Amino acid sequence: MDMPGERDEAREIEDRLAAILSQLTAANELVRDDADLRHDSFGAIGLTSVDYLEFILNVEAELGIDVPDEALMDPALASVRHWADYLARHRAELSTPLAGAPAA
């Protein structure tokens, strides 16, 4: 069961992911004009596999995380909302150290 703070974090992450996806799809003519970037699946929006990988790379850079291959290929993570929930639950374990930061 989600905790209230976890839901808040998930919605904050969802806002950031939706902004990333919006920037990526702004000039993409294959993306439906009426697409709901938060709730529609990436396939329903019209993303290609290359678009999806670019989205994930931008998410990793923006959030300072490393998305495991298993998550990248998980069909349950088919929308921004699902990714946000996943990242809120696993963010600590996915975090990467800042470049140049001393190792622990």
All heavy atoms as an XYZ file, in Angstrom:
796
protein
N       0.841     -1.182      0.000
C       0.000      0.000      0.000
C       0.884      1.241      0.000
O       1.873      1.312      0.707
C      -0.891     -0.025      1.238
C      -1.909      1.069      1.246
S      -3.187      0.725      2.457
C      -2.904      2.068      3.574
N       0.521      2.211     -0.806
C       1.295      3.444     -0.890
C       1.073      4.295      0.350
O      -0.029      4.396      0.873
C       0.869      4.268     -2.107
C       1.276      3.636     -3.410
O       2.193      2.808     -3.395
O       0.672      3.978     -4.438
N       2.137      4.919      0.783
C       2.057      5.865      1.889
C       1.760      7.247      1.298
O       2.123      7.524      0.156
C       3.383      5.888      2.649
C       3.783      4.527      3.217
S       2.604      3.883      4.403
C       2.853      5.021      5.737
N       1.128      8.159      2.056
C       0.815      9.489      1.524
C       2.039     10.229      0.972
O       1.971     10.836     -0.079
C       0.206     10.210      2.729
C      -0.375      9.124      3.561
C       0.559      7.945      3.381
N       3.157     10.174      1.659
C       4.371     10.840      1.178
C       4.880     10.242     -0.114
O       5.394     10.934     -0.985
N       4.723      8.920     -0.254
C       5.135      8.232     -1.470
C       4.263      8.659     -2.644
O       4.745      8.847     -3.753
C       5.031      6.721     -1.243
C       5.849      5.892     -2.188
C       5.841      4.434     -1.787
O       6.705      4.035     -0.992
O       4.951      3.700     -2.265
N       2.952      8.832     -2.408
C       2.050      9.302     -3.463
C       2.421     10.711     -3.896
O       2.409     11.027     -5.084
C       0.598      9.250     -2.990
C      -0.020      7.869     -3.072
C      -1.532      7.932     -2.897
N      -1.938      8.479     -1.606
C      -2.098      7.767     -0.504
N      -1.879      6.475     -0.508
N      -2.479      8.344      0.618
N       2.747     11.580     -2.937
C       3.154     12.944     -3.266
C       4.419     12.934     -4.113
O       4.515     13.665     -5.091
C       3.392     13.767     -1.992
C       2.115     14.031     -1.205
O       1.007     13.894     -1.776
O       2.229     14.367     -0.010
N       5.387     12.107     -3.712
C       6.632     12.009     -4.471
C       6.357     11.482     -5.873
O       6.908     11.984     -6.858
C       7.648     11.117     -3.763
C       8.960     11.037     -4.513
C      10.007     10.183     -3.830
O       9.693      9.483     -2.850
O      11.158     10.209     -4.304
N       5.480     10.492     -5.973
C       5.137      9.943     -7.283
C       4.507     11.005     -8.176
O       4.807     11.076     -9.371
C       4.202      8.747     -7.131
N       3.642     11.848     -7.617
C       3.010     12.898     -8.432
C       4.034     13.960     -8.840
O       3.963     14.494     -9.947
C       1.847     13.552     -7.678
C       0.679     12.626     -7.356
C       0.001     11.889     -8.519
N       0.715     10.881     -9.227
C       0.787      9.563     -8.935
N       0.171      9.079     -7.901
N       1.467      8.733     -9.691
N       4.990     14.278     -7.972
C       6.057     15.214     -8.339
C       6.907     14.632     -9.466
O       7.254     15.334    -10.426
C       6.927     15.530     -7.123
C       6.245     16.389     -6.090
C       7.076     16.562     -4.825
O       8.310     16.392     -4.881
O       6.490     16.861     -3.777
N       7.242     13.364     -9.351
C       8.010     12.695    -10.403
C       7.188     12.648    -11.686
O       7.705     12.894    -12.776
C       8.446     11.283     -9.960
C       9.450     11.372     -8.818
C       9.025     10.495    -11.135
C       9.793     10.036     -8.169
N       5.893     12.366    -11.557
C       5.020     12.333    -12.732
C       5.033     13.675    -13.467
O       5.087     13.715    -14.702
C       3.593     11.983    -12.307
C       2.633     11.867    -13.460
C       1.228     11.520    -13.007
O       1.075     10.758    -12.040
O       0.287     12.036    -13.639
N       4.997     14.774    -12.723
C       5.067     16.103    -13.345
C       6.361     16.261    -14.140
O       6.344     16.768    -15.265
C       4.979     17.207    -12.286
C       3.611     17.320    -11.645
O       2.624     16.786    -12.198
O       3.539     17.941    -10.563
N       7.458     15.835    -13.552
C       8.757     15.959    -14.231
C       8.819     15.067    -15.470
O       9.303     15.489    -16.525
C       9.889     15.624    -13.270
C      10.021     16.671    -12.161
C      11.025     16.305    -11.122
N      12.386     16.490    -11.606
C      13.464     16.206    -10.890
N      13.335     15.730     -9.672
N      14.669     16.413    -11.388
N       8.312     13.834    -15.357
C       8.330     12.919    -16.499
C       7.425     13.422    -17.617
O       7.789     13.338    -18.794
C       7.894     11.519    -16.079
C       8.723     10.795    -15.028
C       8.219      9.378    -14.839
C      10.195     10.799    -15.368
N       6.266     13.958    -17.265
C       5.351     14.497    -18.274
C       5.996     15.677    -19.006
O       5.836     15.816    -20.223
C       4.032     14.913    -17.638
N       6.739     16.502    -18.284
C       7.438     17.632    -18.917
C       8.514     17.132    -19.878
O       8.667     17.666    -20.982
C       8.040     18.541    -17.852
N       9.256     16.111    -19.467
C      10.287     15.527    -20.338
C       9.637     14.980    -21.604
O      10.091     15.240    -22.721
C      11.072     14.416    -19.607
C      11.930     15.014    -18.486
C      11.930     13.610    -20.575
C      12.496     13.976    -17.522
N       8.557     14.214    -21.435
C       7.879     13.613    -22.581
C       7.282     14.687    -23.481
O       7.339     14.577    -24.705
C       6.800     12.639    -22.097
C       6.136     11.792    -23.171
C       7.162     10.979    -23.963
C       5.102     10.875    -22.548
N       6.750     15.731    -22.894
C       6.188     16.828    -23.677
C       7.248     17.478    -24.557
O       7.007     17.779    -25.730
C       5.558     17.858    -22.748
O       5.049     18.943    -23.475
N       8.430     17.696    -23.997
C       9.527     18.287    -24.778
C       9.940     17.369    -25.929
O      10.202     17.831    -27.035
C      10.730     18.567    -23.883
C      10.510     19.685    -22.910
C      11.647     19.808    -21.903
O      12.506     18.946    -21.799
N      11.631     20.890    -21.142
N       9.987     16.069    -25.654
C      10.397     15.117    -26.684
C       9.372     14.982    -27.802
O       9.734     14.749    -28.952
C      10.641     13.735    -26.078
C      11.870     13.576    -25.210
C      11.902     12.186    -24.601
C      13.133     13.816    -26.012
N       8.105     15.098    -27.456
C       7.057     14.873    -28.449
C       6.582     16.152    -29.132
O       5.794     16.080    -30.076
C       5.839     14.179    -27.801
O       5.313     15.008    -26.766
C       6.211     12.808    -27.249
N       7.057     17.289    -28.700
C       6.575     18.567    -29.237
C       6.670     18.634    -30.759
O       5.749     19.120    -31.420
C       7.324     19.727    -28.599
N       7.744     18.167    -31.323
C       7.936     18.259    -32.769
C       7.684     16.935    -33.482
O       7.909     16.827    -34.684
C       9.358     18.731    -33.068
N       7.202     15.938    -32.762
C       6.998     14.618    -33.337
C       5.612     14.534    -33.964
O       4.599     14.512    -33.271
C       7.156     13.542    -32.259
C       7.147     12.144    -32.813
O       6.609     11.890    -33.879
N       7.737     11.233    -32.077
N       5.570     14.463    -35.277
C       4.295     14.435    -35.989
C       3.555     13.115    -35.819
O       2.369     13.026    -36.139
C       4.525     14.717    -37.470
C       5.045     16.122    -37.725
C       5.371     16.366    -39.185
O       5.179     15.459    -40.015
O       5.828     17.474    -39.492
N       4.218     12.081    -35.330
C       3.576     10.787    -35.133
C       2.761     10.736    -33.846
O       1.939      9.850    -33.661
C       4.608      9.665    -35.128
C       5.411      9.493    -36.414
C       6.464      8.405    -36.240
C       4.487      9.155    -37.578
N       2.981     11.691    -32.953
C       2.272     11.717    -31.670
C       0.911     12.373    -31.876
O       0.805     13.453    -32.456
C       3.094     12.475    -30.605
C       2.303     12.630    -29.319
C       4.395     11.741    -30.337
N      -0.125     11.694    -31.397
C      -1.486     12.219    -31.524
C      -1.618     13.564    -30.809
O      -1.088     13.744    -29.718
C      -2.491     11.248    -30.912
C      -2.599      9.909    -31.538
C      -3.707      9.048    -30.911
N      -4.339      9.583    -29.729
C      -4.145      9.108    -28.481
N      -3.312      8.128    -28.271
N      -4.786      9.637    -27.459
N      -2.349     14.475    -31.405
C      -2.586     15.784    -30.786
C      -3.364     15.674    -29.487
O      -3.173     16.467    -28.577
C      -3.352     16.707    -31.749
C      -2.507     17.145    -32.934
O      -1.263     17.167    -32.805
O      -3.097     17.455    -33.985
N      -4.252     14.692    -29.396
C      -5.089     14.541    -28.209
C      -4.507     13.548    -27.193
O      -5.193     13.128    -26.264
C      -6.503     14.104    -28.601
C      -6.535     12.721    -29.241
O      -5.482     12.230    -29.701
O      -7.632     12.126    -29.288
N      -3.258     13.207    -27.346
C      -2.623     12.226    -26.453
C      -2.547     12.753    -25.025
O      -2.229     13.924    -24.794
C      -1.224     11.887    -26.954
N      -2.866     11.896    -24.087
C      -2.731     12.201    -22.663
C      -1.357     11.672    -22.246
O      -1.183     10.471    -22.042
C      -3.840     11.519    -21.870
C      -3.753     11.785    -20.374
O      -2.696     12.239    -19.888
O      -4.751     11.521    -19.682
N      -0.385     12.570    -22.151
C       1.000     12.158    -21.915
C       1.221     11.528    -20.542
O       2.226     10.871    -20.327
C       1.949     13.338    -22.107
C       1.966     13.953    -23.501
C       2.997     15.079    -23.564
C       2.222     12.926    -24.581
N       0.311     11.716    -19.616
C       0.456     11.136    -18.281
C      -0.124      9.731    -18.181
O       0.420      8.887    -17.496
C      -0.216     12.017    -17.233
C       0.483     13.325    -17.042
C      -0.327     14.228    -16.123
N       0.291     15.523    -16.023
C       1.133     15.874    -15.057
N       1.446     15.025    -14.114
N       1.663     17.070    -15.037
N      -1.254      9.493    -18.835
C      -1.997      8.255    -18.612
C      -1.995      7.296    -19.792
O      -2.077      6.094    -19.597
C      -3.438      8.568    -18.213
C      -3.516      9.393    -16.978
N      -3.782     10.741    -17.004
C      -3.330      9.079    -15.676
C      -3.765     11.215    -15.770
N      -3.492     10.231    -14.945
N      -1.942      7.812    -21.021
C      -1.928      6.929    -22.191
C      -0.636      6.124    -22.217
O       0.416      6.601    -21.771
C      -2.021      7.739    -23.489
C      -3.400      8.326    -23.739
O      -4.342      7.991    -22.996
O      -3.516      9.122    -24.682
N      -0.726      4.927    -22.771
C       0.499      4.122    -22.919
C       1.397      4.791    -23.955
O       0.926      5.556    -24.811
C       0.164      2.698    -23.359
O      -0.264      2.687    -24.704
N       2.682      4.498    -23.866
C       3.625      5.085    -24.810
C       3.266      4.695    -26.245
O       3.386      5.493    -27.159
C       5.059      4.676    -24.471
C       5.524      5.212    -23.142
C       5.856      4.348    -22.110
C       5.628      6.565    -22.908
C       6.274      4.827    -20.882
C       6.043      7.068    -21.687
C       6.371      6.192    -20.669
N       2.803      3.459    -26.434
C       2.391      3.012    -27.760
C       1.178      3.770    -28.263
O       1.113      4.162    -29.428
N       0.199      3.999    -27.390
C      -1.010      4.734    -27.783
C      -0.693      6.185    -28.119
O      -1.337      6.780    -28.983
C      -2.055      4.666    -26.672
N       0.297      6.745    -27.443
C       0.704      8.125    -27.720
C       1.314      8.223    -29.112
O       1.169      9.214    -29.797
C       1.707      8.627    -26.650
C       0.978      8.812    -25.317
C       2.399      9.918    -27.082
C       1.905      9.062    -24.144
N       2.010      7.169    -29.523
C       2.643      7.155    -30.833
C       4.156      7.169    -30.772
O       4.829      7.436    -31.761
N       4.713      6.871    -29.605
C       6.168      6.837    -29.473
C       6.744      5.613    -30.177
O       6.181      4.529    -30.105
C       6.580      6.772    -27.996
C       6.996      8.081    -27.348
C       5.819      9.006    -27.258
C       7.595      7.828    -26.003
N       7.860      5.816    -30.819
C       8.612      4.704    -31.392
C       9.552      4.178    -30.309
O       9.708      4.805    -29.251
C       9.449      5.160    -32.599
O      10.458      6.083    -32.133
C       8.585      5.832    -33.664
N      10.199      3.068    -30.576
C      11.140      2.530    -29.599
C      12.312      3.491    -29.386
O      12.819      3.618    -28.274
C      11.640      1.148    -30.024
O      12.223      1.199    -31.298
N      12.709      4.204    -30.422
C      13.790      5.190    -30.299
C      13.335      6.350    -29.419
O      14.082      6.816    -28.556
C      14.254      5.683    -31.684
C      15.238      6.833    -31.563
C      14.866      4.539    -32.478
N      12.100      6.818    -29.609
C      11.544      7.883    -28.767
C      11.517      7.442    -27.304
O      11.853      8.212    -26.403
C      10.110      8.235    -29.179
C      10.006      8.840    -30.559
O      10.955      9.512    -31.004
O       8.951      8.628    -31.198
N      11.097      6.198    -27.076
C      11.015      5.666    -25.716
C      12.393      5.625    -25.074
O      12.560      6.051    -23.930
C      10.380      4.267    -25.745
C      10.288      3.602    -24.407
C       9.425      4.081    -23.430
C      11.064      2.486    -24.100
C       9.328      3.463    -22.186
C      10.973      1.863    -22.872
C      10.115      2.350    -21.917
O      10.023      1.753    -20.698
N      13.386      5.169    -25.801
C      14.751      5.135    -25.258
C      15.266      6.538    -24.971
O      15.925      6.770    -23.953
C      15.690      4.398    -26.208
C      15.473      2.894    -26.300
C      16.359      2.298    -27.384
C      15.740      2.211    -24.971
N      14.956      7.477    -25.841
C      15.359      8.862    -25.603
C      14.675      9.404    -24.348
O      15.296     10.104    -23.537
C      15.024      9.736    -26.805
C      15.541     11.154    -26.663
C      15.314     11.998    -27.907
O      14.760     11.518    -28.901
O      15.711     13.173    -27.853
N      13.414      9.069    -24.161
C      12.688      9.460    -22.950
C      13.388      8.903    -21.711
O      13.651      9.637    -20.757
C      11.241      8.960    -23.038
C      10.472      9.072    -21.752
C      10.063     10.300    -21.268
C      10.159      7.934    -21.018
C       9.356     10.404    -20.077
C       9.448      8.023    -19.832
C       9.044      9.260    -19.361
N      13.719      7.618    -21.717
C      14.373      6.985    -20.569
C      15.731      7.623    -20.302
O      16.079      7.898    -19.144
C      14.509      5.463    -20.775
C      13.120      4.802    -20.841
C      15.362      4.828    -19.681
C      12.261      4.987    -19.609
N      16.505      7.884    -21.336
C      17.816      8.532    -21.147
C      17.656      9.913    -20.519
O      18.434     10.299    -19.639
C      18.565      8.625    -22.474
C      19.063      7.302    -23.046
C      19.603      7.511    -24.458
C      20.119      6.687    -22.144
N      16.651     10.651    -20.958
C      16.396     11.977    -20.379
C      15.933     11.863    -18.931
O      16.311     12.679    -18.087
C      15.382     12.747    -21.221
C      16.008     13.340    -22.451
O      16.893     14.172    -22.376
N      15.569     12.876    -23.606
N      15.120     10.867    -18.630
C      14.675     10.635    -17.254
C      15.875     10.319    -16.369
O      16.010     10.868    -15.266
C      13.628      9.496    -17.195
C      13.393      9.027    -15.770
C      12.314      9.949    -17.834
N      16.754      9.445    -16.839
C      17.944      9.097    -16.064
C      18.787     10.337    -15.772
O      19.224     10.544    -14.634
C      18.790      8.064    -16.808
C      18.189      6.684    -16.820
C      19.031      5.671    -17.565
O      19.676      6.034    -18.583
O      19.057      4.510    -17.135
N      18.991     11.163    -16.784
C      19.802     12.372    -16.607
C      19.115     13.376    -15.680
O      19.753     13.941    -14.786
C      20.080     13.015    -17.968
N      17.831     13.587    -15.871
C      17.074     14.567    -15.081
C      16.989     14.176    -13.605
O      17.115     15.011    -12.725
C      15.664     14.712    -15.664
C      14.724     15.546    -14.856
C      14.850     17.043    -15.085
O      15.431     17.447    -16.103
O      14.372     17.797    -14.228
N      16.763     12.887    -13.354
C      16.556     12.428    -11.975
C      17.823     11.867    -11.326
O      17.798     11.532    -10.142
C      15.452     11.369    -11.930
C      14.067     11.804    -12.410
C      13.083     10.650    -12.293
C      13.573     13.010    -11.647
N      18.909     11.750    -12.079
C      20.141     11.213    -11.512
C      20.002      9.762    -11.095
O      20.409      9.385     -9.998
N      19.389      8.972    -11.973
C      19.164      7.562    -11.671
C      19.706      6.695    -12.796
O      20.030      7.187    -13.876
C      17.658      7.250    -11.475
C      16.882      7.590    -12.743
C      17.100      7.984    -10.278
C      15.445      7.111    -12.739
N      19.771      5.401    -12.542
C      20.139      4.419    -13.547
C      19.009      3.410    -13.622
O      18.773      2.669    -12.670
C      21.458      3.734    -13.171
C      21.934      2.773    -14.229
O      21.576      2.957    -15.410
O      22.663      1.829    -13.882
N      18.275      3.406    -14.728
C      17.142      2.504    -14.897
C      17.665      1.130    -15.298
O      18.368      1.012    -16.295
C      16.160      3.036    -15.970
C      15.080      2.024    -16.283
C      15.566      4.366    -15.531
N      17.332      0.103    -14.530
C      17.790     -1.239    -14.882
C      17.099     -1.744    -16.149
O      15.957     -1.372    -16.441
C      17.412     -2.089    -13.672
C      16.412     -1.307    -12.913
C      16.575      0.131    -13.289
N      17.798     -2.596    -16.887
C      17.251     -3.139    -18.134
C      15.906     -3.822    -17.916
O      15.017     -3.732    -18.761
C      18.229     -4.133    -18.772
C      19.487     -3.458    -19.279
O      19.477     -2.221    -19.468
O      20.487     -4.168    -19.496
N      15.754     -4.507    -16.778
C      14.496     -5.212    -16.512
C      13.321     -4.228    -16.483
O      12.240     -4.534    -16.978
C      14.535     -5.965    -15.172
C      15.704     -6.904    -14.991
C      16.964     -6.184    -14.508
O      16.931     -5.449    -13.506
O      17.989     -6.368    -15.177
N      13.535     -3.058    -15.900
C      12.474     -2.054    -15.834
C      12.227     -1.448    -17.213
O      11.083     -1.205    -17.597
C      12.831     -0.963    -14.837
N      13.279     -1.233    -17.949
C      13.171     -0.653    -19.287
C      12.279     -1.501    -20.177
O      11.508     -0.979    -20.978
C      14.572     -0.532    -19.894
C      14.707      0.106    -21.244
C      14.362      1.576    -21.185
C      16.126     -0.078    -21.758
N      12.342     -2.811    -20.008
C      11.590     -3.737    -20.854
C      10.288     -4.219    -20.207
O       9.589     -5.042    -20.773
C      12.469     -4.947    -21.198
C      13.775     -4.568    -21.891
S      13.533     -3.623    -23.404
C      12.911     -4.895    -24.463
N       9.950     -3.729    -19.027
C       8.767     -4.189    -18.301
C       7.502     -3.615    -18.932
O       7.287     -2.402    -18.914
C       8.866     -3.762    -16.835
C       7.770     -4.321    -15.966
O       6.748     -4.797    -16.504
O       7.933     -4.280    -14.735
N       6.624     -4.471    -19.481
C       5.409     -3.957    -20.122
C       4.442     -3.281    -19.144
O       3.578     -2.523    -19.570
C       4.776     -5.209    -20.751
C       5.388     -6.362    -20.053
C       6.733     -5.922    -19.547
N       4.593     -3.531    -17.858
C       3.735     -2.876    -16.869
C       4.060     -1.387    -16.736
O       3.241     -0.614    -16.255
C       3.875     -3.560    -15.508
N       5.251     -0.984    -17.172
C       5.666      0.425    -17.095
C       5.399      1.092    -18.443
O       6.299      1.588    -19.101
C       7.139      0.518    -16.693
C       7.479     -0.115    -15.346
C       8.980     -0.076    -15.098
C       6.731      0.562    -14.224
N       4.137      1.120    -18.819
C       3.757      1.549    -20.162
C       3.295      2.994    -20.256
O       2.893      3.442    -21.321
C       2.655      0.638    -20.691
N       3.370      3.743    -19.154
C       2.931      5.137    -19.198
C       3.745      5.963    -18.201
O       4.424      5.421    -17.333
C       1.442      5.250    -18.848
O       1.238      4.954    -17.479
N       3.644      7.266    -18.328
C       4.313      8.169    -17.394
C       3.834      7.904    -15.971
O       4.634      7.841    -15.037
C       4.065      9.645    -17.801
C       4.383     10.592    -16.666
C       4.892      9.990    -19.030
N       2.542      7.714    -15.769
C       2.002      7.462    -14.431
C       2.624      6.206    -13.819
O       3.047      6.202    -12.677
C       0.475      7.340    -14.509
C      -0.252      6.779    -13.299
C      -0.255      7.633    -12.024
N      -0.635      8.993    -12.122
C      -1.837      9.492    -11.881
N      -2.841      8.713    -11.586
N      -2.029     10.792    -11.923
N       2.716      5.122    -14.593
C       3.300      3.886    -14.072
C       4.796      4.053    -13.772
O       5.289      3.551    -12.766
C       3.066      2.723    -15.041
C       1.633      2.311    -15.107
N       0.875      2.454    -16.229
C       0.817      1.780    -14.162
C      -0.353      2.022    -15.999
N      -0.413      1.613    -14.746
N       5.505      4.760    -14.647
C       6.926      5.016    -14.390
C       7.107      5.845    -13.123
O       7.997      5.586    -12.322
C       7.579      5.726    -15.585
C       8.228      4.765    -16.530
C       7.788      4.391    -17.758
C       9.444      4.040    -16.304
N       8.644      3.474    -18.306
C       9.669      3.251    -17.438
C      10.350      3.973    -15.255
C      10.780      2.411    -17.558
C      11.449      3.135    -15.376
C      11.653      2.365    -16.514
N       6.286      6.860    -12.945
C       6.401      7.720    -11.755
C       6.196      6.906    -10.485
O       6.949      7.065     -9.512
C       5.398      8.865    -11.836
N       5.195      6.043    -10.487
C       4.951      5.203     -9.309
C       6.135      4.281     -9.042
O       6.578      4.118     -7.904
C       3.673      4.381     -9.490
C       2.409      5.240     -9.464
O       2.473      6.391     -8.964
O       1.371      4.764     -9.951
N       6.655      3.672    -10.100
C       7.818      2.777     -9.971
C       9.031      3.535     -9.419
O       9.706      3.080     -8.495
C       8.146      2.156    -11.336
C       9.451      1.408    -11.364
C       9.528      0.089    -10.915
C      10.620      2.010    -11.842
C      10.730     -0.604    -10.945
C      11.814      1.324    -11.867
C      11.869      0.023    -11.420
O      13.064     -0.655    -11.444
N       9.302      4.707     -9.994
C      10.476      5.479     -9.568
C      10.340      5.978     -8.137
O      11.331      6.031     -7.405
C      10.727      6.636    -10.532
C      11.140      6.222    -11.941
C      11.245      7.447    -12.842
C      12.453      5.448    -11.937
N       9.141      6.333     -7.722
C       8.933      6.769     -6.338
C       9.244      5.637     -5.366
O       9.820      5.866     -4.301
C       7.505      7.262     -6.140
N       8.878      4.413     -5.743
C       9.141      3.258     -4.879
C      10.609      2.845     -4.867
O      11.100      2.329     -3.878
C       8.303      2.051     -5.324
C       6.838      2.150     -4.988
C       6.101      0.841     -5.228
N       6.385      0.194     -6.499
C       5.756      0.446     -7.653
N       4.798      1.357     -7.680
N       6.064     -0.205     -8.745
N      11.326      3.060     -5.970
C      12.688      2.526     -6.112
C      13.769      3.592     -6.273
O      14.917      3.252     -6.554
C      12.750      1.582     -7.320
C      11.831      0.421     -7.216
N      12.104     -0.664     -6.424
C      10.627      0.181     -7.785
C      11.115     -1.534     -6.520
N      10.197     -1.039     -7.324
N      13.438      4.834     -6.072
C      14.380      5.922     -6.368
C      15.705      5.790     -5.623
O      16.768      5.973     -6.203
C      13.744      7.267     -6.065
C      14.602      8.408     -6.553
C      13.828      9.663     -6.637
N      14.652     10.682     -7.250
C      14.265     11.904     -7.416
N      13.063     12.257     -7.032
N      15.057     12.779     -7.969
N      15.663      5.466     -4.360
C      16.898      5.377     -3.568
C      17.841      4.326     -4.136
O      19.044      4.563     -4.256
C      16.574      5.074     -2.108
N      17.312      3.190     -4.523
C      18.176      2.127     -5.040
C      18.633      2.386     -6.473
O      19.597      1.786     -6.930
C      17.484      0.762     -4.945
C      16.243      0.643     -5.789
C      15.340     -0.492     -5.378
O      14.756     -0.438     -4.287
O      15.205     -1.440     -6.179
N      17.959      3.283     -7.182
C      18.330      3.607     -8.560
C      19.241      4.821     -8.662
O      19.796      5.089     -9.724
C      17.070      3.859     -9.403
C      16.068      2.718     -9.501
C      14.840      3.161    -10.277
C      16.698      1.492    -10.135
N      19.383      5.564     -7.579
C      20.191      6.790     -7.594
C      21.629      6.494     -7.955
O      22.196      5.485     -7.560
C      20.144      7.480     -6.232
O      18.867      7.975     -5.993
N      22.193      7.406     -8.719
C      23.603      7.298     -9.084
C      24.354      8.442     -8.423
O      23.803      9.537     -8.249
C      23.784      7.381    -10.618
O      23.226      8.605    -11.090
C      23.114      6.220    -11.318
N      25.616      8.217     -8.053
C      26.393      9.307     -7.448
C      26.649     10.406     -8.470
O      26.694     10.150     -9.674
C      27.689      8.629     -7.017
C      27.773      7.382     -7.815
C      26.375      6.988     -8.181
N      26.781     11.596     -7.971
C      27.102     12.718     -8.853
C      28.499     12.531     -9.432
O      29.398     12.028     -8.781
C      27.061     14.034     -8.064
C      25.709     14.442     -7.507
C      25.856     15.675     -6.616
C      24.734     14.719     -8.628
N      28.663     12.948    -10.660
C      29.966     12.855    -11.318
C      30.981     13.663    -10.510
O      30.720     14.812    -10.144
C      29.886     13.359    -12.738
N      32.098     13.071    -10.226
C      33.152     13.752     -9.488
C      32.990     13.711     -7.982
O      33.846     14.186     -7.246
N      31.875     13.152     -7.507
C      31.658     13.065     -6.068
C      32.531     11.956     -5.504
O      32.739     10.935     -6.150
C      30.195     12.783     -5.763
N      33.061     12.145     -4.308
C      33.900     11.091     -3.715
C      33.065      9.848     -3.427
O      31.906      9.931     -3.020
C      34.399     11.721     -2.411
C      33.485     12.871     -2.137
C      32.911     13.296     -3.453
N      33.658      8.718     -3.679
C      32.975      7.446     -3.423
C      32.958      7.172     -1.921
O      33.861      7.561     -1.207
C      33.687      6.311     -4.167
N      31.914      6.492     -1.476
C      31.786      6.184     -0.040
C      32.730      5.089      0.369
O      33.145      4.267     -0.343
C      30.354      5.778      0.253
